[in-house]
Amino acid sequence: MISAEQNDTMTRVGPGTPAGALLRRYWQPVALSDELAGPRPVRPVQLMGQHFVLFRDENGQLGLLDRDCPHRGADLAFGRLEHGGLRCPFHGWLFDVKGNCLQTPAEPVGSKLCSRIKQAAYPVVERAGTIFAYIGDGEPPAFPDFDCFVAPDTHVFAFKGLFECNWLQALEVGMDPAHASYLHRFFKDADTSASYGKQFRGASADSEMPITQVLREFERPDIAVEPTDYGLRLTALRQLSESKTHVRVTNVVFPQAFVIPMSAEMTISQWHVPVDDTHCYWYAIFTSFAGPVDKQQMREQRLQLYELPDYTSRKNKRNHYGYNVDEQLTETYTGMGDDINVHDQWAIESQGPIQNRTREHLGSTDKGIIAYRRMLVKAIDATRAGEAVPMLPDAAQAAALTGPASIDGVSAAAAVDGYWQRADQARRMQCDWARARLDR
């Protein structure tokens, strides 16, 4: 257990907070590229309790500005896109993507006022169908050469969803290998050939065994946690027989992402991004090592659950997450349908808007969570002291940050050591874009 003060230090991220100061040192996903499609590419953005407006100007350049107009505070999210920038409808003040004031048209002819006006603007970049922003001080870090960032656009797909809870408890569900045997348990195995785009519904690599069967029948994983240059690597072993062992490798990318296997051919890189202290978005980039991603199918699958424009879940605490007692008795462990995002949403939202960690009792399977919290607190303290923290690479360091490998497969029991490295290498050798990078 931890104290209430320690819990606040780790979870609260508004301006001036310790964790907020740390997270502002990193690029944060703020929108999907799809959200700026259409005739008016302007979106309000809330990030760590601050309000911004994101837009794409007439030349295709992205901008992120403070949302309140510096004239009299009107909402720039209702601005007009014209004449090279975003114009406030109140008095027509016009701002470009750098925050420069281009016009103050209601002022007298010859006025120099606009030359003295500057709206706060923030760096934004677009990667793998996702728009990232940097709202911290100084220069932002370089982007690592992770698979999700170097794969061609044809082989990635991005999506997001809203959770009504603090970012930390949302992130921690992804670094818990044991929960999948319970929270995501299915009592019957579906046809694995129809599993495209669905997590925990296919077959493990090097096996015909459905992942649902592995999780259901082998519920006590042997978990190991290893520090890496990007964060943590978690390995969960399930002994299937004297000759076979199931190996699942997942990763925590500091400060708030994880990379996990979705299937034998696809991985998920997922960030948990605070809107404020009690809401967060998950942003996921799905990366294929096989053929191009069927983006339409992936999107249609997810829009069965998530409603636009805010990507809110149709199953939520207001309708008890679709809970059905008959289903819980005969089909799924939760009785909340077959979409594991709903299972995760219930698990973390039911902890409260901000989990009260003074009442928790961690077990041995929580070793990944324990290791991450130690990293987080150490980095918060380092930020307070003006010292270095993990994962702020320069360009040369970022080029060396590759992968990270995430594997779900079945190994010969006698060859478990090194299995995930061999499986990762084999998958890359069969993939055009990944093999080309091995040959550099």
LORO-498282 format. One line per 2 residues: their letters; for each residue x, y, z of N, C-alpha, C. Coordinates in steps of 0.1 Angstrom, whole numbers, plus 5000, padded with zeros to 4 digits. Layout:
a> X/Y/Z/X/Y/Z/X/Y/Z | ...
end
This chain:
mi> 5008/4988/5000/5000/5000/5000/5009/5012/5000 | 5003/5023/4995/5010/5036/4995/5002/5047/5002
sa> 5007/5058/5005/5000/5068/5012/4992/5076/5002 | 4982/5084/5007/4974/5092/4998/4982/5103/4992
eq> 4992/5108/4998/5001/5118/4992/5009/5112/4981 | 5014/5100/4983/5022/5093/4972/5012/5091/4960
nd> 5000/5087/4963/4991/5084/4952/4988/5097/4944 | 4986/5108/4951/4984/5121/4944/4996/5125/4935
tm> 5008/5122/4941/5020/5126/4934/5021/5118/4920 | 5017/5105/4920/5018/5097/4908/5007/5100/4898
tr> 4995/5104/4903/4983/5104/4894/4979/5118/4889 | 4981/5128/4896/4976/5142/4893/4985/5149/4883
vg> 4980/5154/4872/4989/5158/4861/4986/5173/4856 | 4978/5180/4864/4976/5194/4860/4988/5203/4860
pg> 4987/5215/4855/4999/5224/4855/5004/5225/4869 | 5018/5224/4871/5024/5226/4884/5025/5214/4892
tp> 5019/5202/4888/5019/5190/4896/5032/5182/4892 | 5037/5174/4902/5049/5167/4899/5048/5157/4887
ag> 5038/5149/4887/5036/5140/4875/5033/5147/4862 | 5026/5158/4864/5023/5167/4852/5036/5172/4846
al> 5045/5177/4855/5058/5182/4850/5066/5172/4843 | 5065/5159/4847/5072/5148/4841/5066/5145/4827
lr> 5053/5143/4827/5047/5139/4814/5048/5150/4803 | 5049/5163/4807/5050/5173/4798/5064/5173/4791
ry> 5073/5165/4795/5086/5164/4788/5086/5154/4776 | 5074/5148/4774/5073/5138/4763/5062/5142/4753
wq> 5064/5137/4741/5053/5138/4731/5041/5131/4736 | 5029/5137/4733/5017/5130/4737/5007/5130/4725
pv> 5001/5118/4723/4990/5118/4713/4979/5127/4717 | 4974/5135/4707/4963/5144/4710/4951/5142/4701
al> 4953/5135/4690/4942/5133/4680/4945/5122/4670 | 4936/5116/4664/4938/5108/4652/4938/5117/4640
sd> 4945/5113/4630/4945/5121/4617/4931/5121/4612 | 4924/5111/4614/4910/5110/4608/4901/5121/4614
el> 4905/5126/4626/4896/5137/4632/4898/5150/4626 | 4908/5152/4617/4910/5164/4610/4906/5162/4595
ag> 4899/5151/4592/4894/5150/4579/4881/5158/4577 | 4877/5160/4565/4865/5168/4563/4867/5182/4559
pr> 4857/5190/4558/4858/5204/4553/4863/5214/4563 | 4863/5210/4576/4868/5220/4586/4877/5212/4596
pv> 4890/5211/4593/4899/5204/4601/4904/5212/4614 | 4894/5213/4623/4897/5220/4636/4891/5212/4647
rp> 4899/5210/4658/4894/5202/4669/4898/5208/4682 | 4889/5209/4692/4894/5212/4705/4901/5200/4711
vq> 4911/5203/4719/4919/5193/4726/4921/5196/4740 | 4918/5187/4749/4922/5188/4763/4933/5179/4767
lm> 4943/5183/4773/4955/5175/4776/4960/5179/4790 | 4960/5170/4799/4965/5172/4812/4959/5185/4819
gq> 4946/5187/4817/4939/5198/4823/4940/5211/4816 | 4948/5211/4804/4949/5224/4797/4941/5223/4784
hf> 4936/5234/4779/4927/5234/4767/4935/5241/4755 | 4933/5234/4744/4940/5238/4732/4931/5237/4720
vl> 4935/5242/4709/4928/5240/4696/4938/5235/4686 | 4934/5224/4680/4943/5217/4669/4937/5220/4656
fr> 4945/5224/4646/4939/5226/4633/4950/5224/4622 | 4945/5222/4610/4953/5221/4598/4950/5232/4589
de> 4960/5240/4586/4957/5253/4578/4955/5249/4563 | 4953/5259/4555/4950/5258/4541/4961/5252/4533
ng> 4973/5252/4539/4985/5247/4532/4989/5233/4538 | 4980/5227/4546/4982/5214/4552/4991/5214/4564
ql> 4995/5225/4569/5004/5225/4581/4995/5224/4594 | 5000/5216/4603/4993/5214/4616/4997/5225/4626
gl> 4987/5229/4634/4990/5239/4645/4983/5235/4657 | 4989/5238/4669/4982/5236/4682/4984/5249/4690
ld> 4973/5256/4693/4974/5268/4700/4966/5267/4713 | 4969/5276/4723/4960/5277/4734/4946/5281/4729
rd> 4936/5276/4736/4923/5277/4730/4916/5290/4732 | 4920/5298/4742/4914/5311/4745/4921/5322/4737
cp> 4914/5329/4729/4920/5340/4721/4926/5350/4730 | 4938/5355/4727/4945/5365/4736/4939/5379/4736
hr> 4929/5381/4728/4922/5394/4728/4913/5394/4740 | 4902/5387/4740/4893/5387/4752/4888/5373/4756
ga> 4896/5363/4752/4894/5350/4757/4883/5342/4750 | 4879/5345/4739/4869/5338/4732/4875/5324/4727
dl> 4866/5315/4724/4870/5301/4721/4874/5299/4706 | 4887/5297/4704/4893/5296/4691/4889/5283/4684
af> 4883/5273/4692/4879/5261/4686/4867/5263/4676 | 4861/5275/4677/4850/5279/4668/4856/5288/4657
gr> 4869/5289/4655/4875/5298/4646/4873/5294/4631 | 4875/5304/4623/4874/5302/4608/4888/5299/4602
le> 4889/5289/4594/4901/5286/4587/4902/5294/4574 | 4910/5304/4574/4911/5313/4562/4924/5321/4562
hg> 4928/5325/4551/4940/5335/4549/4952/5330/4557 | 4955/5317/4556/4967/5312/4562/4967/5309/4577
gl> 4955/5309/4583/4955/5306/4597/4941/5304/4603 | 4940/5305/4616/4927/5303/4623/4923/5317/4628
rc> 4911/5321/4624/4906/5334/4627/4895/5334/4638 | 4897/5342/4649/4887/5342/4659/4874/5349/4654
pf> 4862/5343/4656/4850/5350/4650/4846/5362/4658 | 4852/5364/4670/4847/5376/4678/4851/5389/4672
hg> 4864/5391/4669/4868/5404/4663/4877/5401/4651 | 4879/5389/4646/4886/5386/4634/4901/5385/4636
wl> 4906/5384/4648/4920/5382/4649/4925/5369/4643 | 4936/5369/4636/4940/5358/4628/4954/5353/4633
fd> 4955/5340/4635/4967/5334/4640/4972/5323/4631 | 4985/5322/4629/4990/5311/4621/4994/5299/4630
vk> 5000/5288/4624/5003/5276/4632/5014/5279/4642 | 5021/5289/4641/5032/5293/4650/5027/5302/4661
gn> 5014/5306/4661/5009/5315/4671/5011/5330/4667 | 5017/5333/4656/5018/5347/4652/5005/5353/4648
cl> 5003/5365/4653/4991/5372/4650/4993/5379/4636 | 4985/5375/4626/4986/5380/4613/4978/5392/4610
qt> 4966/5393/4616/4957/5404/4614/4949/5407/4627 | 4946/5420/4629/4936/5425/4639/4927/5434/4631
pa> 4918/5429/4623/4912/5438/4613/4902/5448/4618 | 4898/5447/4631/4889/5457/4636/4896/5469/4641
ep> 4909/5468/4642/4918/5479/4647/4919/5490/4636 | 4922/5502/4640/4923/5513/4630/4934/5510/4619
vg> 4933/5515/4608/4943/5514/4597/4956/5519/4602 | 4967/5511/4600/4980/5514/4605/4983/5510/4618
sk> 4974/5503/4625/4976/5498/4639/4988/5488/4638 | 4997/5488/4648/5007/5479/4649/5004/5468/4660
lc> 4992/5468/4665/4989/5459/4676/4992/5444/4673 | 4989/5439/4661/4991/5425/4658/5006/5421/4659
sr> 5015/5431/4657/5029/5428/4658/5034/5425/4672 | 5026/5429/4682/5029/5427/4696/5022/5415/4702
ik> 5013/5409/4694/5005/5398/4699/5011/5384/4695 | 5012/5375/4705/5016/5362/4702/5008/5352/4710
qa> 5002/5342/4703/4994/5332/4710/5004/5320/4712 | 5003/5314/4724/5011/5302/4727/5008/5291/4717
ay> 5019/5286/4711/5018/5275/4701/5028/5264/4705 | 5024/5252/4701/5032/5240/4705/5035/5231/4693
pv> 5047/5225/4694/5051/5216/4683/5041/5204/4681 | 5038/5201/4669/5029/5189/4666/5035/5182/4654
ve> 5034/5169/4655/5039/5160/4644/5028/5149/4641 | 5028/5144/4629/5019/5134/4625/5026/5121/4623
ra> 5023/5110/4630/5030/5097/4628/5019/5086/4629 | 5019/5077/4618/5011/5065/4618/4996/5068/4621
gt> 4991/5078/4615/4977/5081/4616/4973/5088/4630 | 4984/5093/4637/4982/5099/4650/4989/5112/4651
if> 4983/5122/4657/4989/5135/4658/4994/5136/4673 | 5007/5139/4674/5014/5140/4687/5017/5155/4689
ay> 5016/5159/4702/5020/5173/4705/5030/5173/4717 | 5037/5184/4718/5047/5186/4729/5043/5199/4736
ig> 5039/5198/4748/5035/5211/4755/5045/5214/4767 | 5057/5208/4767/5066/5210/4777/5076/5222/4774
dg> 5085/5224/4782/5095/5234/4780/5107/5229/4772 | 5114/5237/4765/5126/5233/4758/5123/5225/4745
ep> 5133/5219/4740/5132/5211/4728/5126/5197/4731 | 5117/5192/4723/5111/5179/4725/5121/5168/4722
pa> 5119/5156/4727/5128/5145/4724/5126/5140/4710 | 5135/5132/4704/5134/5126/4691/5124/5114/4692
fp> 5118/5111/4681/5109/5099/4680/5118/5087/4679 | 5115/5077/4687/5123/5064/4685/5119/5057/4672
df> 5128/5048/4667/5125/5041/4655/5117/5028/4659 | 5106/5030/4666/5098/5018/4670/5090/5014/4657
dc> 5086/5001/4657/5079/4995/4646/5067/5004/4642 | 5059/5008/4651/5047/5016/4648/5050/5029/4640
fv> 5062/5034/4642/5066/5047/4636/5074/5045/4623 | 5079/5033/4620/5087/5031/4608/5080/5022/4598
ap> 5070/5015/4602/5062/5007/4592/5055/5017/4582 | 5053/5012/4570/5046/5021/4560/5032/5023/4564
dt> 5026/5033/4559/5012/5037/4563/5002/5025/4560 | 5005/5018/4550/4997/5007/4546/4996/4996/4557
hv> 5006/4996/4566/5007/4985/4575/5004/4989/4590 | 4998/5001/4591/4995/5006/4605/4980/5011/4604
fa> 4974/5011/4616/4960/5016/4618/4959/5022/4632 | 4954/5034/4633/4953/5040/4646/4938/5042/4650
fk> 4936/5041/4663/4922/5043/4668/4924/5048/4683 | 4913/5052/4689/4914/5057/4703/4900/5054/4710
gl> 4900/5056/4723/4888/5055/4731/4889/5062/4744 | 4878/5066/4749/4878/5074/4762/4875/5065/4774
fe> 4883/5066/4784/4881/5060/4797/4878/5071/4807 | 4868/5068/4816/4864/5078/4826/4871/5074/4839
cn> 4884/5076/4839/4892/5073/4851/4906/5079/4849 | 4914/5079/4859/4928/5084/4859/4936/5076/4849
wl> 4946/5083/4843/4955/5076/4833/4963/5065/4839 | 4967/5066/4852/4977/5056/4857/4970/5042/4858
qa> 4958/5042/4864/4951/5029/4865/4948/5023/4851 | 4945/5031/4842/4943/5026/4828/4956/5020/4822
le> 4967/5027/4824/4980/5022/4820/4983/5009/4826 | 4981/5008/4839/4985/4996/4847/4978/4983/4843
vg> 4967/4984/4837/4960/4972/4832/4968/4965/4821 | 4976/4973/4814/4984/4967/4803/4997/4961/4807
md> 5001/4963/4820/5013/4957/4825/5010/4946/4835 | 4999/4940/4833/4994/4929/4842/4991/4917/4834
pa> 5001/4908/4833/4999/4896/4824/4989/4886/4830 | 4987/4886/4843/4978/4876/4850/4963/4879/4847
ha> 4959/4891/4845/4945/4894/4845/4938/4888/4833 | 4946/4886/4822/4939/4881/4810/4933/4867/4811
sy> 4938/4859/4821/4932/4846/4823/4919/4846/4830 | 4915/4858/4835/4903/4859/4842/4894/4869/4835
lh> 4898/4882/4835/4890/4892/4829/4886/4890/4815 | 4895/4884/4807/4893/4881/4793/4890/4866/4790
rf> 4885/4859/4800/4883/4845/4798/4870/4843/4790 | 4871/4834/4780/4860/4830/4772/4858/4815/4774
fk> 4846/4810/4777/4844/4796/4780/4844/4787/4768 | 4842/4793/4756/4843/4786/4744/4853/4792/4734
da> 4859/4785/4726/4869/4790/4717/4862/4792/4703 | 4864/4804/4698/4858/4808/4685/4868/4803/4674
dt> 4863/4803/4661/4871/4800/4650/4882/4810/4648 | 4894/4805/4650/4906/4814/4649/4908/4821/4635
sa> 4902/4814/4625/4904/4820/4612/4895/4833/4610 | 4886/4835/4619/4877/4847/4618/4882/4857/4629
sy> 4894/4857/4633/4899/4865/4644/4905/4878/4640 | 4905/4881/4627/4912/4893/4623/4907/4906/4630
gk> 4916/4914/4635/4913/4926/4641/4908/4925/4656 | 4908/4913/4661/4904/4910/4675/4915/4905/4683
qf> 4916/4911/4695/4927/4906/4704/4922/4894/4712 | 4931/4885/4715/4929/4873/4723/4918/4864/4716
rg> 4917/4864/4703/4908/4855/4696/4915/4846/4685 | 4927/4849/4683/4934/4840/4673/4942/4829/4679
as> 4951/4823/4672/4959/4812/4676/4973/4818/4680 | 4980/4812/4690/4993/4816/4693/5003/4812/4682
ad> 5013/4820/4680/5023/4817/4670/5029/4803/4672 | 5033/4796/4661/5039/4783/4662/5030/4773/4669
se> 5017/4775/4667/5007/4766/4673/4994/4768/4667 | 4986/4758/4668/4972/4759/4664/4963/4761/4676
mp> 4968/4763/4687/4961/4764/4700/4955/4778/4701 | 4942/4780/4703/4936/4793/4704/4941/4800/4717
it> 4944/4813/4716/4949/4820/4728/4938/4819/4739 | 4925/4819/4736/4915/4818/4746/4917/4805/4754
qv> 4920/4794/4747/4923/4782/4755/4935/4783/4764 | 4945/4789/4759/4957/4790/4767/4954/4798/4780
lr> 4947/4809/4778/4944/4818/4790/4935/4811/4800 | 4925/4804/4794/4915/4797/4803/4920/4785/4811
ef> 4929/4777/4804/4933/4765/4810/4946/4766/4818 | 4953/4777/4816/4967/4778/4822/4967/4792/4828
er> 4962/4793/4840/4958/4806/4846/4969/4811/4856 | 4980/4804/4858/4990/4809/4867/5004/4811/4860
pd> 5005/4823/4853/5017/4825/4846/5029/4828/4855 | 5041/4824/4850/5053/4827/4857/5058/4840/4850
ia> 5058/4851/4858/5061/4864/4852/5075/4868/4856 | 5082/4874/4846/5095/4880/4849/5095/4894/4843
ve> 5102/4903/4850/5103/4917/4846/5117/4921/4845 | 5120/4927/4833/5134/4930/4830/5135/4945/4826
pt> 5144/4953/4832/5145/4967/4828/5152/4967/4814 | 5148/4977/4806/5153/4979/4792/5156/4994/4790
dy> 5162/4997/4779/5165/5011/4776/5153/5019/4773 | 5141/5013/4770/5129/5020/4768/5119/5019/4779
gl> 5122/5010/4789/5113/5009/4800/5114/4995/4807 | 5104/4987/4804/5104/4973/4810/5099/4963/4800
rl> 5105/4951/4801/5100/4939/4793/5094/4929/4803 | 5082/4925/4800/5076/4915/4808/5074/4902/4801
ta> 5078/4891/4806/5077/4878/4800/5068/4869/4809 | 5058/4864/4803/5048/4855/4811/5049/4841/4804
lr> 5053/4831/4812/5054/4817/4807/5042/4809/4813 | 5036/4801/4805/5025/4792/4809/5029/4778/4804
ql> 5032/4769/4813/5036/4755/4810/5024/4747/4805 | 5024/4745/4792/5012/4738/4786/5013/4722/4788
se> 5025/4717/4787/5028/4703/4789/5043/4701/4792 | 5047/4689/4793/5061/4686/4795/5070/4691/4783
sk> 5064/4692/4772/5072/4696/4760/5069/4709/4754 | 5058/4716/4759/5054/4729/4753/5052/4740/4764
th> 5057/4752/4760/5055/4763/4769/5050/4775/4761 | 5039/4782/4766/5034/4794/4760/5042/4806/4765
vr> 5047/4814/4756/5055/4825/4759/5048/4838/4754 | 5046/4847/4763/5040/4860/4759/5049/4871/4765
vt> 5054/4880/4755/5063/4891/4759/5056/4904/4756 | 5055/4912/4766/5049/4925/4765/5059/4936/4770
nv> 5056/4949/4767/5066/4959/4770/5059/4971/4776 | 5066/4978/4785/5061/4991/4790/5071/5001/4785
vf> 5066/5011/4777/5075/5021/4771/5073/5034/4780 | 5083/5038/4787/5082/5049/4796/5079/5062/4788
pq> 5070/5071/4793/5064/5070/4806/5050/5064/4806 | 5043/5062/4795/5029/5059/4796/5023/5051/4784
af> 5031/5042/4779/5027/5034/4768/5031/5019/4770 | 5024/5010/4763/5029/4996/4763/5028/4991/4748
vi> 5036/4981/4746/5036/4974/4733/5034/4960/4735 | 5023/4954/4730/5019/4941/4732/5015/4934/4719
pm> 5015/4920/4720/5010/4913/4708/4995/4913/4707 | 4990/4916/4695/4975/4914/4692/4972/4901/4687
sa> 4982/4896/4678/4980/4883/4672/4994/4879/4668 | 4995/4868/4661/5008/4863/4656/5014/4873/4646
em> 5006/4881/4639/5010/4890/4628/5010/4905/4631 | 5003/4908/4643/5001/4922/4645/5004/4926/4660
ti> 5009/4938/4662/5012/4943/4675/5004/4956/4678 | 5002/4959/4691/4995/4971/4695/5005/4980/4703
sq> 5007/4992/4699/5014/5002/4707/5003/5012/4712 | 5002/5012/4725/4991/5020/4731/4995/5029/4742
wh> 4991/5042/4741/4994/5052/4750/4981/5055/4759 | 4983/5059/4771/4972/5063/4780/4975/5078/4783
vp> 4966/5086/4778/4969/5101/4777/4959/5108/4786 | 4964/5115/4796/4954/5122/4805/4947/5134/4798
vd> 4934/5133/4799/4926/5145/4795/4926/5155/4807 | 4924/5149/4819/4925/5156/4831/4928/5145/4842
dt> 4926/5148/4854/4929/5138/4865/4920/5126/4865 | 4908/5127/4859/4897/5117/4860/4892/5112/4847
hc> 4899/5115/4836/4896/5110/4823/4909/5108/4815 | 4909/5098/4806/4920/5097/4797/4916/5090/4784
yw> 4923/5092/4774/4922/5085/4761/4932/5075/4760 | 4928/5063/4755/4939/5054/4750/4940/5056/4735
ya> 4952/5057/4730/4955/5058/4716/4963/5045/4712 | 4958/5038/4702/4965/5026/4698/4969/5027/4684
if> 4981/5022/4681/4986/5020/4667/4988/5005/4665 | 4981/5000/4656/4982/4985/4653/4992/4984/4641
ts> 5001/4976/4643/5012/4974/4633/5012/4960/4627 | 5012/4958/4614/5011/4945/4608/5025/4941/4603
fa> 5029/4928/4606/5041/4922/4600/5037/4913/4589 | 5024/4912/4586/5020/4904/4574/5016/4913/4563
gp> 5004/4912/4558/5000/4921/4547/4996/4934/4552 | 4992/4943/4542/4986/4956/4546/4974/4954/4556
vd> 4972/4964/4564/4961/4964/4574/4948/4967/4566 | 4938/4959/4569/4924/4963/4564/4918/4973/4573
kq> 4921/4986/4569/4918/4997/4578/4902/4998/4579 | 4895/4996/4568/4881/4997/4569/4875/4987/4578
qm> 4880/4975/4578/4874/4964/4587/4878/4968/4601 | 4890/4972/4603/4895/4975/4617/4886/4986/4623
re> 4884/4996/4615/4876/5008/4619/4861/5004/4622 | 4856/4997/4613/4842/4993/4614/4840/4984/4626
qr> 4849/4975/4629/4848/4967/4641/4848/4976/4654 | 4856/4986/4654/4857/4994/4666/4846/5004/4668
lq> 4840/5008/4656/4829/5017/4657/4816/5010/4661 | 4816/4997/4662/4805/4990/4668/4804/4993/4683
ly> 4815/4997/4689/4815/5000/4703/4816/5015/4706 | 4825/5022/4698/4828/5036/4701/4820/5045/4692
el> 4815/5056/4699/4807/5066/4692/4815/5078/4689 | 4814/5084/4677/4820/5096/4674/4811/5108/4678
pd> 4816/5120/4680/4830/5124/4677/4840/5122/4688 | 4835/5119/4700/4844/5118/4712/4850/5105/4715
yt> 4846/5094/4707/4851/5081/4708/4848/5075/4722 | 4835/5077/4726/4830/5072/4739/4824/5059/4737
sr> 4825/5050/4747/4820/5037/4746/4805/5036/4748 | 4798/5028/4739/4784/5026/4741/4781/5017/4753
kn> 4791/5009/4757/4789/5001/4769/4797/5009/4780 | 4791/5013/4791/4797/5021/4801/4791/5019/4814
kr> 4795/5027/4824/4790/5025/4838/4775/5029/4839 | 4770/5037/4829/4756/5041/4830/4747/5030/4825
nh> 4752/5021/4818/4743/5009/4814/4750/4996/4818 | 4758/4997/4829/4764/4985/4835/4773/4977/4826
yg> 4779/4984/4816/4788/4978/4806/4782/4966/4799 | 4768/4967/4797/4761/4956/4790/4761/4943/4797
yn> 4763/4943/4810/4763/4931/4818/4751/4922/4817 | 4753/4909/4815/4742/4900/4813/4745/4887/4821
vd> 4737/4884/4831/4740/4873/4840/4741/4860/4833 | 4732/4857/4823/4732/4844/4816/4746/4843/4808
eq> 4750/4854/4802/4763/4854/4795/4774/4850/4805 | 4774/4856/4817/4784/4854/4827/4785/4839/4831
lt> 4774/4833/4831/4773/4819/4835/4778/4810/4824 | 4776/4813/4812/4779/4804/4801/4789/4808/4790
et> 4792/4821/4789/4800/4825/4778/4813/4832/4781 | 4812/4842/4790/4824/4850/4793/4825/4852/4808
yt> 4837/4855/4813/4839/4856/4827/4833/4868/4833 | 4831/4879/4825/4826/4891/4830/4811/4893/4827
gm> 4806/4886/4817/4792/4888/4813/4790/4901/4806 | 4801/4907/4800/4800/4920/4794/4804/4920/4779
gd> 4801/4909/4772/4804/4908/4758/4818/4903/4755 | 4821/4903/4742/4833/4897/4738/4844/4907/4734
di> 4841/4920/4736/4851/4931/4733/4859/4933/4746 | 4872/4930/4745/4880/4931/4757/4882/4945/4762
nv> 4880/4955/4753/4881/4969/4757/4870/4972/4768 | 4859/4966/4767/4848/4967/4777/4852/4961/4790
hd> 4858/4949/4789/4863/4943/4802/4873/4952/4809 | 4883/4957/4801/4893/4966/4807/4887/4979/4813
qw> 4877/4984/4805/4870/4997/4809/4863/4994/4823 | 4856/4983/4824/4849/4981/4837/4860/4979/4848
ai> 4870/4972/4846/4880/4969/4856/4886/4982/4861 | 4890/4991/4853/4897/5003/4857/4887/5014/4862
es> 4875/5016/4855/4866/5026/4859/4860/5022/4873 | 4858/5009/4875/4852/5005/4888/4861/5007/4900
qg> 4874/5011/4897/4883/5014/4908/4880/5028/4913 | 4872/5036/4906/4869/5050/4910/4876/5059/4900
pi> 4872/5072/4900/4879/5082/4891/4894/5082/4893 | 4899/5081/4905/4913/5079/4908/4914/5068/4918
qn> 4920/5057/4915/4921/5046/4924/4927/5050/4937 | 4921/5045/4948/4926/5047/4961/4936/5036/4964
rt> 4948/5039/4962/4959/5029/4963/4962/5026/4978 | 4957/5035/4987/4960/5032/5001/4953/5019/5006
re> 4943/5014/4998/4935/5002/5002/4939/4990/4994 | 4949/4991/4985/4952/4979/4976/4962/4970/4983
hl> 4962/4958/4979/4972/4948/4984/4978/4940/4972 | 4989/4944/4968/4995/4939/4956/5001/4925/4959
gs> 5000/4916/4948/5005/4903/4949/5018/4901/4940 | 5022/4889/4940/5035/4886/4932/5033/4888/4917
td> 5020/4886/4912/5018/4888/4898/5018/4903/4894 | 5018/4912/4904/5018/4926/4902/5033/4932/4901
kg> 5042/4923/4899/5056/4928/4899/5059/4938/4888 | 5052/4937/4877/5054/4947/4866/5049/4961/4871
ii> 5038/4961/4877/5032/4974/4882/5041/4980/4893 | 5046/4971/4902/5056/4976/4912/5068/4982/4906
ay> 5074/4975/4896/5086/4980/4890/5083/4993/4882 | 5072/4994/4876/5069/5007/4869/5067/5018/4878
rr> 5060/5016/4889/5058/5027/4899/5071/5032/4904 | 5080/5023/4907/5093/5028/4911/5100/5036/4901
ml> 5099/5032/4888/5105/5041/4877/5098/5054/4877 | 5085/5054/4878/5077/5067/4877/5081/5076/4888
vk> 5081/5071/4901/5084/5080/4912/5099/5085/4911 | 5108/5077/4907/5122/5081/4905/5123/5092/4894
ai> 5115/5091/4884/5115/5101/4873/5109/5114/4877 | 5098/5113/4885/5092/5125/4891/5101/5132/4900
da> 5108/5125/4908/5118/5131/4917/5130/5137/4909 | 5134/5130/4899/5145/5136/4890/5140/5149/4883
tr> 5128/5149/4879/5123/5161/4872/5123/5173/4882 | 5118/5170/4894/5119/5181/4905/5133/5186/4907
ag> 5142/5177/4906/5156/5181/4909/5164/5186/4896 | 5157/5186/4885/5163/5191/4872/5172/5181/4867
ea> 5170/5168/4869/5180/5158/4865/5174/5150/4853 | 5182/5141/4847/5178/5134/4835/5167/5123/4839
vp> 5159/5120/4830/5149/5109/4831/5149/5100/4819 | 5143/5088/4820/5144/5079/4808/5136/5084/4796
ml> 5140/5079/4785/5133/5080/4772/5131/5094/4767 | 5142/5102/4768/5143/5115/4762/5155/5115/4752
pd> 5154/5107/4742/5165/5105/4733/5168/5117/4723 | 5181/5118/4720/5184/5127/4708/5182/5119/4696
aa> 5185/5124/4684/5183/5117/4672/5191/5104/4670 | 5203/5105/4675/5212/5093/4674/5207/5082/4683
qa> 5203/5086/4695/5198/5076/4705/5185/5070/4700 | 5176/5079/4694/5163/5074/4690/5164/5064/4679
aa> 5174/5065/4670/5176/5056/4659/5180/5042/4664 | 5185/5041/4676/5189/5028/4682/5177/5022/4690
lt> 5167/5029/4692/5155/5024/4699/5145/5018/4689 | 5146/5005/4687/5138/4998/4677/5129/4988/4684
gp> 5120/4982/4676/5111/4972/4681/5099/4980/4688 | 5097/4977/4701/5103/4966/4708/5095/4953/4705
as> 5101/4942/4706/5095/4929/4703/5084/4925/4712 | 5073/4921/4707/5062/4916/4715/5057/4904/4708
id> 5057/4893/4716/5055/4880/4710/5044/4872/4718 | 5036/4864/4712/5026/4855/4718/5028/4842/4710
gv> 5035/4832/4716/5037/4820/4708/5040/4808/4717 | 5041/4797/4711/5044/4784/4719/5057/4779/4715
sa> 5065/4776/4725/5079/4772/4723/5080/4757/4728 | 5090/4750/4723/5094/4738/4729/5099/4741/4743
aa> 5095/4733/4753/5098/4737/4767/5113/4737/4769 | 5121/4729/4762/5135/4729/4764/5142/4740/4757
av> 5134/4748/4749/5141/4759/4741/5134/4773/4744 | 5129/4774/4756/5122/4787/4760/5132/4798/4760
dg> 5144/4796/4765/5154/4806/4765/5157/4811/4751 | 5155/4823/4748/5157/4828/4734/5146/4826/4725
yw> 5135/4820/4729/5124/4818/4720/5118/4831/4714 | 5116/4841/4723/5110/4853/4718/5119/4860/4708
qr> 5132/4860/4710/5142/4866/4701/5141/4859/4687 | 5141/4845/4687/5140/4838/4675/5127/4840/4668
ad> 5116/4841/4675/5103/4843/4669/5102/4857/4663 | 5107/4866/4670/5107/4880/4665/5115/4881/4652
qa> 5127/4875/4652/5136/4876/4640/5129/4869/4629 | 5123/4857/4631/5116/4850/4620/5105/4858/4614
rr> 5097/4865/4623/5086/4873/4618/5091/4885/4610 | 5102/4891/4614/5107/4902/4607/5113/4898/4593
mq> 5119/4886/4593/5125/4881/4580/5114/4878/4570 | 5102/4876/4574/5091/4873/4565/5083/4886/4561
cd> 5087/4897/4566/5080/4910/4564/5089/4919/4556 | 5084/4924/4545/5092/4933/4536/5097/4945/4543
wa> 5088/4953/4550/5093/4965/4556/5102/4962/4568 | 5100/4952/4575/5108/4949/4587/5121/4943/4583
ra> 5121/4935/4573/5134/4928/4568/5143/4939/4562 | 5137/4949/4555/5145/4959/4549/5153/4967/4560
rl> 5147/4968/4572/5153/4976/4583/5164/4967/4589 | 5162/4954/4589/5173/4945/4594/5185/4946/4585
dr> 5183/4949/4572/5194/4949/4563/5202/4962/4562 | 5198/4972/4571/5204/4985/4570/5219/4984/4574
end
